Amino acid sequence: MNIIQTIDAEQIAKLTEGKPIPNFVPGDTLRVSVNVKEGERSRVQ
């Protein structure tokens, strides 16, 4: 495994630690929202 794959695997393990990941398959619709901060205001887009 090269260094980039190793770093990716470490980061994925760190981010998913203690969080269940739901099963999804091709064709499923996922809803993704992003928190946008503009100055002092923030909103979900």
mmCIF file of the N, C-alpha and C atoms, coordinates in Angstrom:
data_MODEL
# 
_entry.id   MODEL 
# 
loop_
_atom_site.group_PDB 
_atom_site.id 
_atom_site.type_symbol 
_atom_site.label_atom_id 
_atom_site.label_alt_id 
_atom_site.label_comp_id 
_atom_site.label_asym_id 
_atom_site.label_entity_id 
_atom_site.label_seq_id 
_atom_site.pdbx_PDB_ins_code 
_atom_site.Cartn_x 
_atom_site.Cartn_y 
_atom_site.Cartn_z 
_atom_site.occupancy 
_atom_site.B_iso_or_equiv 
_atom_site.pdbx_formal_charge 
_atom_site.auth_seq_id 
_atom_site.auth_comp_id 
_atom_site.auth_asym_id 
_atom_site.auth_atom_id 
_atom_site.pdbx_PDB_model_num 
ATOM 1   N N  . MET A 1 1  ? 0.860   -1.183 0.000  1.00 0.00 ? 1  MET A N  1 
ATOM 2   C CA . MET A 1 1  ? 0.000   0.000  0.000  1.00 0.00 ? 1  MET A CA 1 
ATOM 3   C C  . MET A 1 1  ? 0.900   1.237  0.000  1.00 0.00 ? 1  MET A C  1 
ATOM 4   N N  . ASN A 1 2  ? 0.595   2.202  -0.843 1.00 0.00 ? 2  ASN A N  1 
ATOM 5   C CA . ASN A 1 2  ? 1.441   3.389  -0.886 1.00 0.00 ? 2  ASN A CA 1 
ATOM 6   C C  . ASN A 1 2  ? 1.037   4.380  0.207  1.00 0.00 ? 2  ASN A C  1 
ATOM 7   N N  . ILE A 1 3  ? 1.776   5.432  0.356  1.00 0.00 ? 3  ILE A N  1 
ATOM 8   C CA . ILE A 1 3  ? 1.595   6.382  1.456  1.00 0.00 ? 3  ILE A CA 1 
ATOM 9   C C  . ILE A 1 3  ? 0.237   7.076  1.397  1.00 0.00 ? 3  ILE A C  1 
ATOM 10  N N  . ILE A 1 4  ? -0.247  7.404  0.210  1.00 0.00 ? 4  ILE A N  1 
ATOM 11  C CA . ILE A 1 4  ? -1.539  8.090  0.094  1.00 0.00 ? 4  ILE A CA 1 
ATOM 12  C C  . ILE A 1 4  ? -2.669  7.169  0.535  1.00 0.00 ? 4  ILE A C  1 
ATOM 13  N N  . GLN A 1 5  ? -2.627  5.913  0.136  1.00 0.00 ? 5  GLN A N  1 
ATOM 14  C CA . GLN A 1 5  ? -3.653  4.962  0.562  1.00 0.00 ? 5  GLN A CA 1 
ATOM 15  C C  . GLN A 1 5  ? -3.603  4.755  2.070  1.00 0.00 ? 5  GLN A C  1 
ATOM 16  N N  . THR A 1 6  ? -2.411  4.741  2.645  1.00 0.00 ? 6  THR A N  1 
ATOM 17  C CA . THR A 1 6  ? -2.267  4.594  4.089  1.00 0.00 ? 6  THR A CA 1 
ATOM 18  C C  . THR A 1 6  ? -2.869  5.782  4.817  1.00 0.00 ? 6  THR A C  1 
ATOM 19  N N  . ILE A 1 7  ? -2.578  6.983  4.358  1.00 0.00 ? 7  ILE A N  1 
ATOM 20  C CA . ILE A 1 7  ? -3.123  8.195  4.983  1.00 0.00 ? 7  ILE A CA 1 
ATOM 21  C C  . ILE A 1 7  ? -4.639  8.223  4.829  1.00 0.00 ? 7  ILE A C  1 
ATOM 22  N N  . ASP A 1 8  ? -5.153  7.873  3.643  1.00 0.00 ? 8  ASP A N  1 
ATOM 23  C CA . ASP A 1 8  ? -6.602  7.818  3.433  1.00 0.00 ? 8  ASP A CA 1 
ATOM 24  C C  . ASP A 1 8  ? -7.257  6.847  4.407  1.00 0.00 ? 8  ASP A C  1 
ATOM 25  N N  . ALA A 1 9  ? -6.692  5.666  4.550  1.00 0.00 ? 9  ALA A N  1 
ATOM 26  C CA . ALA A 1 9  ? -7.256  4.658  5.447  1.00 0.00 ? 9  ALA A CA 1 
ATOM 27  C C  . ALA A 1 9  ? -7.257  5.149  6.890  1.00 0.00 ? 9  ALA A C  1 
ATOM 28  N N  . GLU A 1 10 ? -6.183  5.822  7.311  1.00 0.00 ? 10 GLU A N  1 
ATOM 29  C CA . GLU A 1 10 ? -6.116  6.356  8.675  1.00 0.00 ? 10 GLU A CA 1 
ATOM 30  C C  . GLU A 1 10 ? -7.178  7.427  8.899  1.00 0.00 ? 10 GLU A C  1 
ATOM 31  N N  . GLN A 1 11 ? -7.341  8.330  7.941  1.00 0.00 ? 11 GLN A N  1 
ATOM 32  C CA . GLN A 1 11 ? -8.320  9.406  8.079  1.00 0.00 ? 11 GLN A CA 1 
ATOM 33  C C  . GLN A 1 11 ? -9.749  8.864  8.078  1.00 0.00 ? 11 GLN A C  1 
ATOM 34  N N  . ILE A 1 12 ? -10.034 7.908  7.218  1.00 0.00 ? 12 ILE A N  1 
ATOM 35  C CA . ILE A 1 12 ? -11.371 7.303  7.190  1.00 0.00 ? 12 ILE A CA 1 
ATOM 36  C C  . ILE A 1 12 ? -11.657 6.614  8.512  1.00 0.00 ? 12 ILE A C  1 
ATOM 37  N N  . ALA A 1 13 ? -10.686 5.904  9.050  1.00 0.00 ? 13 ALA A N  1 
ATOM 38  C CA . ALA A 1 13 ? -10.875 5.235  10.338 1.00 0.00 ? 13 ALA A CA 1 
ATOM 39  C C  . ALA A 1 13 ? -11.122 6.250  11.444 1.00 0.00 ? 13 ALA A C  1 
ATOM 40  N N  . LYS A 1 14 ? -10.403 7.372  11.417 1.00 0.00 ? 14 LYS A N  1 
ATOM 41  C CA . LYS A 1 14 ? -10.568 8.403  12.439 1.00 0.00 ? 14 LYS A CA 1 
ATOM 42  C C  . LYS A 1 14 ? -11.946 9.062  12.350 1.00 0.00 ? 14 LYS A C  1 
ATOM 43  N N  . LEU A 1 15 ? -12.408 9.343  11.127 1.00 0.00 ? 15 LEU A N  1 
ATOM 44  C CA . LEU A 1 15 ? -13.687 10.025 10.936 1.00 0.00 ? 15 LEU A CA 1 
ATOM 45  C C  . LEU A 1 15 ? -14.887 9.130  11.218 1.00 0.00 ? 15 LEU A C  1 
ATOM 46  N N  . THR A 1 16 ? -14.763 7.836  10.993 1.00 0.00 ? 16 THR A N  1 
ATOM 47  C CA . THR A 1 16 ? -15.896 6.929  11.176 1.00 0.00 ? 16 THR A CA 1 
ATOM 48  C C  . THR A 1 16 ? -15.891 6.235  12.525 1.00 0.00 ? 16 THR A C  1 
ATOM 49  N N  . GLU A 1 17 ? -14.936 6.551  13.363 1.00 0.00 ? 17 GLU A N  1 
ATOM 50  C CA . GLU A 1 17 ? -14.813 5.910  14.665 1.00 0.00 ? 17 GLU A CA 1 
ATOM 51  C C  . GLU A 1 17 ? -16.064 6.153  15.515 1.00 0.00 ? 17 GLU A C  1 
ATOM 52  N N  . GLY A 1 18 ? -16.742 5.078  15.901 1.00 0.00 ? 18 GLY A N  1 
ATOM 53  C CA . GLY A 1 18 ? -17.915 5.183  16.758 1.00 0.00 ? 18 GLY A CA 1 
ATOM 54  C C  . GLY A 1 18 ? -19.183 5.623  16.048 1.00 0.00 ? 18 GLY A C  1 
ATOM 55  N N  . LYS A 1 19 ? -19.146 5.769  14.725 1.00 0.00 ? 19 LYS A N  1 
ATOM 56  C CA . LYS A 1 19 ? -20.324 6.198  13.971 1.00 0.00 ? 19 LYS A CA 1 
ATOM 57  C C  . LYS A 1 19 ? -20.758 5.065  13.051 1.00 0.00 ? 19 LYS A C  1 
ATOM 58  N N  . PRO A 1 20 ? -22.025 4.697  13.114 1.00 0.00 ? 20 PRO A N  1 
ATOM 59  C CA . PRO A 1 20 ? -22.477 3.651  12.187 1.00 0.00 ? 20 PRO A CA 1 
ATOM 60  C C  . PRO A 1 20 ? -22.592 4.211  10.767 1.00 0.00 ? 20 PRO A C  1 
ATOM 61  N N  . ILE A 1 21 ? -22.181 3.435  9.804  1.00 0.00 ? 21 ILE A N  1 
ATOM 62  C CA . ILE A 1 21 ? -22.285 3.845  8.404  1.00 0.00 ? 21 ILE A CA 1 
ATOM 63  C C  . ILE A 1 21 ? -23.411 3.027  7.783  1.00 0.00 ? 21 ILE A C  1 
ATOM 64  N N  . PRO A 1 22 ? -24.470 3.688  7.310  1.00 0.00 ? 22 PRO A N  1 
ATOM 65  C CA . PRO A 1 22 ? -25.584 2.940  6.719  1.00 0.00 ? 22 PRO A CA 1 
ATOM 66  C C  . PRO A 1 22 ? -25.178 2.290  5.398  1.00 0.00 ? 22 PRO A C  1 
ATOM 67  N N  . ASN A 1 23 ? -25.818 1.181  5.103  1.00 0.00 ? 23 ASN A N  1 
ATOM 68  C CA . ASN A 1 23 ? -25.560 0.510  3.827  1.00 0.00 ? 23 ASN A CA 1 
ATOM 69  C C  . ASN A 1 23 ? -26.319 1.231  2.730  1.00 0.00 ? 23 ASN A C  1 
ATOM 70  N N  . PHE A 1 24 ? -25.656 1.514  1.629  1.00 0.00 ? 24 PHE A N  1 
ATOM 71  C CA . PHE A 1 24 ? -26.324 2.067  0.464  1.00 0.00 ? 24 PHE A CA 1 
ATOM 72  C C  . PHE A 1 24 ? -25.732 1.434  -0.784 1.00 0.00 ? 24 PHE A C  1 
ATOM 73  N N  . VAL A 1 25 ? -26.538 1.416  -1.822 1.00 0.00 ? 25 VAL A N  1 
ATOM 74  C CA . VAL A 1 25 ? -26.155 0.747  -3.062 1.00 0.00 ? 25 VAL A CA 1 
ATOM 75  C C  . VAL A 1 25 ? -26.347 1.717  -4.225 1.00 0.00 ? 25 VAL A C  1 
ATOM 76  N N  . PRO A 1 26 ? -25.783 1.426  -5.382 1.00 0.00 ? 26 PRO A N  1 
ATOM 77  C CA . PRO A 1 26 ? -26.004 2.286  -6.549 1.00 0.00 ? 26 PRO A CA 1 
ATOM 78  C C  . PRO A 1 26 ? -27.499 2.445  -6.825 1.00 0.00 ? 26 PRO A C  1 
ATOM 79  N N  . GLY A 1 27 ? -27.906 3.667  -7.092 1.00 0.00 ? 27 GLY A N  1 
ATOM 80  C CA . GLY A 1 27 ? -29.310 3.956  -7.355 1.00 0.00 ? 27 GLY A CA 1 
ATOM 81  C C  . GLY A 1 27 ? -30.013 4.591  -6.172 1.00 0.00 ? 27 GLY A C  1 
ATOM 82  N N  . ASP A 1 28 ? -29.435 4.481  -4.974 1.00 0.00 ? 28 ASP A N  1 
ATOM 83  C CA . ASP A 1 28 ? -30.015 5.125  -3.798 1.00 0.00 ? 28 ASP A CA 1 
ATOM 84  C C  . ASP A 1 28 ? -29.842 6.633  -3.912 1.00 0.00 ? 28 ASP A C  1 
ATOM 85  N N  . THR A 1 29 ? -30.757 7.372  -3.302 1.00 0.00 ? 29 THR A N  1 
ATOM 86  C CA . THR A 1 29 ? -30.662 8.826  -3.269 1.00 0.00 ? 29 THR A CA 1 
ATOM 87  C C  . THR A 1 29 ? -30.130 9.232  -1.904 1.00 0.00 ? 29 THR A C  1 
ATOM 88  N N  . LEU A 1 30 ? -29.064 10.008 -1.892 1.00 0.00 ? 30 LEU A N  1 
ATOM 89  C CA . LEU A 1 30 ? -28.478 10.486 -0.648 1.00 0.00 ? 30 LEU A CA 1 
ATOM 90  C C  . LEU A 1 30 ? -28.751 11.968 -0.521 1.00 0.00 ? 30 LEU A C  1 
ATOM 91  N N  . ARG A 1 31 ? -29.048 12.404 0.690  1.00 0.00 ? 31 ARG A N  1 
ATOM 92  C CA . ARG A 1 31 ? -29.276 13.820 0.942  1.00 0.00 ? 31 ARG A CA 1 
ATOM 93  C C  . ARG A 1 31 ? -28.041 14.363 1.668  1.00 0.00 ? 31 ARG A C  1 
ATOM 94  N N  . VAL A 1 32 ? -27.417 15.354 1.072  1.00 0.00 ? 32 VAL A N  1 
ATOM 95  C CA . VAL A 1 32 ? -26.192 15.933 1.617  1.00 0.00 ? 32 VAL A CA 1 
ATOM 96  C C  . VAL A 1 32 ? -26.429 17.413 1.843  1.00 0.00 ? 32 VAL A C  1 
ATOM 97  N N  . SER A 1 33 ? -26.038 17.909 3.006  1.00 0.00 ? 33 SER A N  1 
ATOM 98  C CA . SER A 1 33 ? -26.147 19.341 3.271  1.00 0.00 ? 33 SER A CA 1 
ATOM 99  C C  . SER A 1 33 ? -24.787 19.859 3.722  1.00 0.00 ? 33 SER A C  1 
ATOM 100 N N  . VAL A 1 34 ? -24.552 21.127 3.423  1.00 0.00 ? 34 VAL A N  1 
ATOM 101 C CA . VAL A 1 34 ? -23.268 21.753 3.718  1.00 0.00 ? 34 VAL A CA 1 
ATOM 102 C C  . VAL A 1 34 ? -23.520 23.003 4.543  1.00 0.00 ? 34 VAL A C  1 
ATOM 103 N N  . ASN A 1 35 ? -22.775 23.172 5.615  1.00 0.00 ? 35 ASN A N  1 
ATOM 104 C CA . ASN A 1 35 ? -22.854 24.399 6.402  1.00 0.00 ? 35 ASN A CA 1 
ATOM 105 C C  . ASN A 1 35 ? -21.967 25.444 5.744  1.00 0.00 ? 35 ASN A C  1 
ATOM 106 N N  . VAL A 1 36 ? -22.575 26.578 5.361  1.00 0.00 ? 36 VAL A N  1 
ATOM 107 C CA . VAL A 1 36 ? -21.852 27.659 4.698  1.00 0.00 ? 36 VAL A CA 1 
ATOM 108 C C  . VAL A 1 36 ? -21.772 28.825 5.666  1.00 0.00 ? 36 VAL A C  1 
ATOM 109 N N  . LYS A 1 37 ? -20.571 29.312 5.907  1.00 0.00 ? 37 LYS A N  1 
ATOM 110 C CA . LYS A 1 37 ? -20.389 30.446 6.806  1.00 0.00 ? 37 LYS A CA 1 
ATOM 111 C C  . LYS A 1 37 ? -19.891 31.624 5.989  1.00 0.00 ? 37 LYS A C  1 
ATOM 112 N N  . GLU A 1 38 ? -20.641 32.728 6.053  1.00 0.00 ? 38 GLU A N  1 
ATOM 113 C CA . GLU A 1 38 ? -20.282 33.957 5.350  1.00 0.00 ? 38 GLU A CA 1 
ATOM 114 C C  . GLU A 1 38 ? -20.197 35.067 6.381  1.00 0.00 ? 38 GLU A C  1 
ATOM 115 N N  . GLY A 1 39 ? -18.998 35.432 6.723  1.00 0.00 ? 39 GLY A N  1 
ATOM 116 C CA . GLY A 1 39 ? -18.823 36.442 7.766  1.00 0.00 ? 39 GLY A CA 1 
ATOM 117 C C  . GLY A 1 39 ? -19.309 35.882 9.092  1.00 0.00 ? 39 GLY A C  1 
ATOM 118 N N  . GLU A 1 40 ? -20.295 36.554 9.700  1.00 0.00 ? 40 GLU A N  1 
ATOM 119 C CA . GLU A 1 40 ? -20.842 36.086 10.970 1.00 0.00 ? 40 GLU A CA 1 
ATOM 120 C C  . GLU A 1 40 ? -22.083 35.224 10.777 1.00 0.00 ? 40 GLU A C  1 
ATOM 121 N N  . ARG A 1 41 ? -22.619 35.198 9.559  1.00 0.00 ? 41 ARG A N  1 
ATOM 122 C CA . ARG A 1 41 ? -23.823 34.423 9.286  1.00 0.00 ? 41 ARG A CA 1 
ATOM 123 C C  . ARG A 1 41 ? -23.454 33.016 8.827  1.00 0.00 ? 41 ARG A C  1 
ATOM 124 N N  . SER A 1 42 ? -24.302 32.070 9.162  1.00 0.00 ? 42 SER A N  1 
ATOM 125 C CA . SER A 1 42 ? -24.113 30.720 8.645  1.00 0.00 ? 42 SER A CA 1 
ATOM 126 C C  . SER A 1 42 ? -25.468 30.181 8.212  1.00 0.00 ? 42 SER A C  1 
ATOM 127 N N  . ARG A 1 43 ? -25.427 29.296 7.235  1.00 0.00 ? 43 ARG A N  1 
ATOM 128 C CA . ARG A 1 43 ? -26.652 28.704 6.721  1.00 0.00 ? 43 ARG A CA 1 
ATOM 129 C C  . ARG A 1 43 ? -26.353 27.300 6.227  1.00 0.00 ? 43 ARG A C  1 
ATOM 130 N N  . VAL A 1 44 ? -27.409 26.505 6.097  1.00 0.00 ? 44 VAL A N  1 
ATOM 131 C CA . VAL A 1 44 ? -27.285 25.159 5.560  1.00 0.00 ? 44 VAL A CA 1 
ATOM 132 C C  . VAL A 1 44 ? -27.737 25.199 4.114  1.00 0.00 ? 44 VAL A C  1 
ATOM 133 N N  . GLN A 1 45 ? -26.909 24.696 3.243  1.00 0.00 ? 45 GLN A N  1 
ATOM 134 C CA . GLN A 1 45 ? -27.246 24.710 1.822  1.00 0.00 ? 45 GLN A CA 1 
ATOM 135 C C  . GLN A 1 45 ? -27.333 23.292 1.317  1.00 0.00 ? 45 GLN A C  1 
# 
